[in-house]
Amino acid sequence: MVLDLLENLKSYEALNPHFSKVIDFVENTDLANLPLGRNEICGDTVYANVMEVKPKTKEEAFVEIHRRYIDIQIPVSANETMGYTPINELPEANYNSADDAAIYPVGMPARDYLNVHKGEFVIFFPQDGHAPAITPSPLKKVVIKVAVE
């Protein structure tokens, strides 16, 4: 897991061969004005999901993992709290390959929580369980999905 300022995203380009596409997209796009839904970057290899999330408490959030994609999560309208639990500390869960997700029961607390501010991003790798969208008010965010290679 990585948490950093959006202006430092280029520092992580070497972590994945597709991150250069992410950097180009973020540097040349008004993230706050992207339409909701899927925004194409490079087919199924790199794309952005833009969503408005409803408020959730830590107890209402659920931990999830992905195997085929890395998540780069960017809150654009407000700050967001996200839970984090390393996958080796999570119990077995049913993985849905169509959704590329294993979702853990609501109410299962994350090990740690981090506050992600506007102007920051978090990278969650397949080994990172995460519980996003913990926020007291609705939030617009961009989740860039990057294929693991």
NORJO-V641314 format. One line per field, one symbol per residue. phi: phi as a letter, one per 20 degrees, with the letter a starting at -180 (. if undefined). psi: psi as a letter, one per 30 degrees, with the letter a starting at -180 (. if undefined). burial: + if it has 9 or more other ideal C-beta (glycine too) atoms within 8 Angstrom, else -. Layout:
phi->???
psi->???
burial->???
//
This chain:
phi->.ccafgfegffdgffbfefffffffffdcegfdfffofdfcblefbbdedbddegcegfefcecccdecedddcfddafbecebbfgfdeffbfedffelbddefgnffffcccedegncbcddegedfbcemebfbgbebddeecffc
psi->kkklkefgeffgeffkfffeeeeeeefgkjefgkllakkkeibfeklkkkljklkklefflkkllkefkkkjkjkffllkkklkkkefgklklkkjeefhkkklkkfjklelkkkjlkgllkkklfgjkkjlhjkfllkklkjkkkkk.
burial->+--+-+--+--+-----++-+++-++----+--+----+-+---++++++--+-++-+--+++++++-+++++++++++++++++++--+--+--+---+++-+-----+--++-+---+++++-+-++++++++--+++++++++++-
//
